[in-house]
Amino acid sequence: MIVRLRSLLTQWTAVVPVVAVVLLAFTWGRDLPGAIVALVTLVLAGAVLAAVHHAEVIAHRVGEPFGSLVLAIAVTIIEVALIVTLMVDGGPKSSTLARDTVFAAVMITCNGIVGLCLLVASLRHGLAVFNAEGTGAALATVATLATLSLVFPTFTTSKPGPEFSTTQLTFAALASLVLYGLFVTTQTVRHRDYFLPITRLGEVIDVDEHANAPSARAAGTSLGLLTLALVGVVGLAKGVSPTIESGVEAAGMPQSVVGVIIALLVLLPETIAAVRSARRDRVQTSLNLALGSAMASIGLTIPAVALASVWLSGPLVLGLSSTHMVLLALTVVVSSLTVVPGRATPLQGGVHLVVFAAYLELAVTP
């Protein structure tokens, strides 16, 4: 019975990504009636769950920290492609799209996902334990990338408004790529042990003892299905965005709320995967997913929009408002205090979630 249920689950997670991509092909660029929006939403939810399943198969095959890196980069590459596409088609209204999306990703990952995982792990296991060296390095990289790309444009004077000049944008793009490349090298080659889960006694857990690793063929199949699922997630999220946009406008909320909702949908696979790792007391894996996603979002988005700005006619606004800069500074301070001890209680998780709630509240009522 158990084998049959597992077989059905595997078939289900294989079919849904294909259905999502087919549905995306039929609905892309079209105005959708209510019934189709409901169907798209249902398939979108299934694609999210399928993406989580296949990401966990790949993570089990390649081990940590490579597994969390695969999901973070896969989601971000597709997200970046979506941002650039919307900027090309969106005209002047899309001038702040890259900034809003990247900042939303930073707040969702560094406060929402981190806070939820710390809360789940500490409530379930008494204390959330992780590697301070690796997490601290990831946090420092995220803080530097966010400051260079999102804070500095507000204070530069070469161009009016919170924009970079061409030289400044080129530097920010190159710096983002260099820092992200250095971090990935550190995470996967030189100091891989800093990013592995640890026991209560501080011993590194380098092998998952719960089950045999899947075959190379199974992992390759999951990689392909993961890609299809993520394409479906991001594409279908774009498809339902006009409906979301109409709802936001009818509710009298700022247009930037649409970007927050889309970012929440796109980051759902990583959120679910991170919470599952936290429940298994693999908090370091959860933090790798969260901070790695924030880092990839900045490190890949800024170079992409810098390149796209060559043919974009409108302005590219990257500088944050004063309110958002305060939230970013608070996030960095709180995260630093969380990381230093290498362990966290429900209090730390609650603090991060309150900061995230404040960001959502200010997004709805600025």
Buried (B, 14 or more C-beta within 10 A) or exposed (E): EEEEEEEEEBEEBBEBBBBBBEBBEEBEEEEBEEEBBEBBBEBBBBBBBBBBBBBBBBBBBBBBBBBBBBBBBBBBBBBBBBBBBBBEEBEEEBBBBBBBBBBBBBBBBBBBBBBBBBBBBBBEBEBBBBBBBBBBBBBBBBBBBBBBBBBBBBEBEEBEEBBBEEEBBBBBBEBBBEBBEEBBEBBBEEEBEBBBBBEEEEEBBEEBEEEEBBEEEBBEBBBEBBBBBBBBBBBBBBBBBBBBBEEBEEEEBBEBBBBBBBBBBBBBBBBBBBBBBBBBBBBBBBBBBBBBBBBBBBBBBBBBBBBBBEEBEEBBBBBBBEEBBEBBBBBBEBBEEBBEEBBBBBEBBBBBBEBBEBBBEBBBEE
